[in-house]
Amino acid sequence: MQPTVMGAIGAAMVIGGVLAIIWSRRTEVRHGRPDTLFRYAWSSVIIWFGALPIAAAIVDGAHLSSKLRDVAYALVLVAGLSATVWFVGAGIRARRAEFRELQREFLDDGRTPPRYFWTPWAIFGWTLGFGAVLVFGGGLAAGSIIGAFLDGLTADDVDHIAQNLANIIAASAFALLPISAGAGLWRWWRVRAELRDQQLEEVEPAS
């Protein structure tokens, strides 16, 4: 596909990501601060992923070297991944603060407060989705950084590094599913144990 076409697709993705952030900001009162920050995170993924073909189109249009393309890719990926991770971390902190307030309300009412604010499905989905972003984005960033800062490599060296990096990314991607499923099952088991303990506490005073 032509660089100009890819650049146009990338521009559409960047515009879509920016509009999604604006919409999320306008609807923050309805959805809450944590969900808004999580929407910022996914929107940032769309933005930096769309910025990659734009950077490639600029480099190709200016007839610059492939080394400068790797530098541009590395800058976009490192900055984009950093923003995504920051938004996710901020969303988790905001969600935890809301959950602490909910726990205090339960205690004030004399009820046993919940211990976990992530459901098993949320654990599974976030581990799989966010892990995939980190694996593929981090892999692309590593490849771009290697291409940008390592000089004097032969074609065989480049092929060897690229193959090893592809193998690492593929192995990490395949490992995400069982890891995500295991994390979700662990949380399900903990929630189930918590509910069982609460039921026992309710039965003991009655007996």
C-alpha positions as CSV (number, residue, x, y, z in Angstrom):
1,M,0.0,0.0,0.0
2,Q,1.2,3.5,-0.9
3,P,2.8,5.6,1.9
4,T,0.3,8.4,1.2
5,V,-2.7,6.0,1.6
6,M,-1.2,4.6,4.9
7,G,-0.5,8.2,6.0
8,A,-4.2,9.1,5.3
9,I,-5.4,6.1,7.3
10,G,-3.1,7.0,10.1
11,A,-4.3,10.6,10.1
12,A,-7.9,9.3,10.3
13,M,-6.9,7.1,13.3
14,V,-5.2,10.1,15.1
15,I,-8.3,12.3,14.5
16,G,-10.6,9.5,15.7
17,G,-8.5,9.0,18.9
18,V,-8.5,12.7,19.6
19,L,-12.2,13.0,19.1
20,A,-12.7,10.0,21.4
21,I,-10.7,11.7,24.1
22,I,-12.8,14.9,23.7
23,W,-16.0,12.9,23.9
24,S,-14.8,11.0,27.0
25,R,-14.0,14.3,28.7
26,R,-17.4,15.7,27.9
27,T,-19.1,12.6,29.3
28,E,-16.9,12.3,32.4
29,V,-19.7,13.3,34.8
30,R,-21.9,10.4,33.5
31,H,-19.3,7.7,33.3
32,G,-17.0,8.7,36.2
33,R,-13.3,9.6,36.4
34,P,-11.9,6.0,36.3
35,D,-13.8,5.0,33.2
36,T,-12.8,8.3,31.5
37,L,-9.1,7.7,32.2
38,F,-9.4,4.1,30.8
39,R,-11.0,5.5,27.7
40,Y,-8.1,8.0,27.4
41,A,-5.8,5.0,27.6
42,W,-7.4,3.1,24.7
43,S,-7.8,6.3,22.7
44,S,-4.1,7.0,23.1
45,V,-3.4,3.5,21.6
46,I,-5.4,4.5,18.5
47,I,-3.4,7.8,18.3
48,W,0.1,6.4,18.6
49,F,-0.7,3.5,16.3
50,G,-2.1,5.9,13.7
51,A,1.0,8.1,14.1
52,L,3.3,5.4,12.9
53,P,2.2,5.4,9.2
54,I,2.2,9.2,9.4
55,A,5.9,9.2,10.5
56,A,6.7,6.7,7.8
57,A,5.0,8.8,5.1
58,I,6.9,11.9,6.3
59,V,10.2,10.1,6.2
60,D,9.5,8.6,2.8
61,G,8.3,11.8,1.4
62,A,11.4,13.6,2.5
63,H,13.6,10.8,1.1
64,L,15.3,10.3,4.5
65,S,17.2,7.3,5.6
66,S,15.7,4.2,7.2
67,K,17.6,5.0,10.3
68,L,15.7,8.2,10.7
69,R,12.5,6.2,10.2
70,D,13.5,3.9,13.1
71,V,14.2,7.0,15.2
72,A,10.8,8.4,14.4
73,Y,9.1,5.1,15.2
74,A,11.0,4.8,18.5
75,L,9.9,8.3,19.6
76,V,6.3,7.7,18.7
77,L,6.1,4.3,20.4
78,V,8.0,5.3,23.6
79,A,5.9,8.4,24.0
80,G,2.7,6.7,23.1
81,L,3.2,3.7,25.4
82,S,4.2,6.0,28.2
83,A,1.0,7.9,27.9
84,T,-1.1,4.8,27.7
85,V,0.6,3.3,30.8
86,W,0.1,6.6,32.7
87,F,-3.6,6.7,31.9
88,V,-4.1,3.1,32.9
89,G,-2.3,3.7,36.2
90,A,-4.3,6.9,36.9
91,G,-7.5,5.1,36.2
92,I,-6.6,2.3,38.6
93,R,-5.7,4.8,41.3
94,A,-9.1,6.6,40.7
95,R,-11.0,3.4,40.8
96,R,-9.2,2.3,44.0
97,A,-10.1,5.6,45.6
98,E,-13.8,5.1,44.7
99,F,-13.6,1.6,46.1
100,R,-12.1,2.7,49.4
101,E,-15.0,5.2,49.8
102,L,-17.5,2.4,49.1
103,Q,-15.8,0.2,51.7
104,R,-16.2,3.0,54.3
105,E,-19.9,3.3,53.4
106,F,-20.3,-0.4,54.0
107,L,-18.5,-0.2,57.4
108,D,-20.6,2.8,58.4
109,D,-23.7,0.8,57.7
110,G,-22.4,-2.2,59.7
111,R,-22.0,-4.4,56.7
112,T,-19.0,-6.4,55.6
113,P,-17.2,-4.4,52.9
114,P,-16.1,-6.0,49.6
115,R,-12.4,-6.7,49.3
116,Y,-11.9,-6.5,45.5
117,F,-12.8,-3.9,43.0
118,W,-11.8,-5.9,39.9
119,T,-14.2,-8.6,38.8
120,P,-12.8,-11.9,37.4
121,W,-13.8,-10.9,33.9
122,A,-12.2,-7.5,34.3
123,I,-9.0,-9.1,35.4
124,F,-9.0,-11.5,32.4
125,G,-9.9,-8.7,29.9
126,W,-7.5,-6.1,31.1
127,T,-4.6,-8.6,31.4
128,L,-5.2,-9.9,27.9
129,G,-6.0,-6.5,26.2
130,F,-3.4,-4.3,28.0
131,G,-0.9,-7.1,27.9
132,A,-1.3,-7.4,24.1
133,V,-0.7,-3.6,23.7
134,L,2.4,-3.8,25.8
135,V,3.7,-6.9,24.0
136,F,3.2,-5.6,20.5
137,G,3.9,-2.0,21.2
138,G,7.0,-2.8,23.3
139,G,8.2,-5.2,20.6
140,L,7.9,-2.6,17.9
141,A,9.6,-0.1,20.1
142,A,12.5,-2.4,20.9
143,G,13.0,-3.2,17.2
144,S,12.9,0.5,16.3
145,I,15.4,1.4,19.1
146,I,17.7,-1.4,17.9
147,G,17.5,-0.1,14.3
148,A,18.0,3.5,15.4
149,F,21.1,3.1,17.6
150,L,23.0,0.1,16.4
151,D,25.4,0.8,13.6
152,G,27.6,-1.4,11.5
153,L,25.1,-4.3,11.3
154,T,25.2,-6.6,8.3
155,A,22.0,-7.9,6.6
156,D,22.4,-11.2,8.3
157,D,22.7,-9.5,11.7
158,V,19.5,-7.6,11.1
159,D,17.7,-10.7,10.0
160,H,18.9,-12.6,13.1
161,I,17.8,-9.8,15.5
162,A,14.5,-9.4,13.7
163,Q,13.8,-13.2,13.9
164,N,14.7,-13.4,17.6
165,L,12.5,-10.3,18.3
166,A,9.6,-11.8,16.4
167,N,9.9,-15.1,18.3
168,I,9.9,-13.2,21.6
169,I,6.8,-11.3,20.6
170,A,5.0,-14.4,19.4
171,A,5.8,-16.4,22.5
172,S,4.7,-13.5,24.7
173,A,1.4,-13.2,22.7
174,F,0.7,-16.9,23.0
175,A,1.4,-16.8,26.8
176,L,-1.0,-13.9,27.4
177,L,-4.1,-16.1,27.1
178,P,-3.3,-18.7,29.7
179,I,-1.8,-16.0,32.0
180,S,-5.0,-13.9,31.6
181,A,-7.2,-16.9,32.2
182,G,-5.2,-17.9,35.3
183,A,-5.4,-14.4,36.7
184,G,-9.2,-14.3,36.1
185,L,-9.7,-17.8,37.7
186,W,-7.6,-16.8,40.7
187,R,-9.7,-13.7,41.3
188,W,-12.9,-15.8,40.8
189,W,-11.7,-18.3,43.4
190,R,-10.8,-15.4,45.9
191,V,-14.3,-13.8,45.4
192,R,-16.0,-17.2,45.8
193,A,-14.0,-17.8,49.1
194,E,-15.0,-14.3,50.3
195,L,-18.7,-14.9,49.6
196,R,-18.5,-18.2,51.4
197,D,-16.8,-16.6,54.5
198,Q,-19.5,-13.9,54.6
199,Q,-22.2,-16.5,54.5
200,L,-20.6,-18.3,57.4
201,E,-20.4,-15.1,59.4
202,E,-24.1,-14.5,58.8
203,V,-25.0,-18.1,59.8
204,E,-23.0,-18.2,63.0
205,P,-24.8,-15.3,64.9
206,A,-28.1,-16.8,63.9
207,S,-27.2,-20.2,65.4
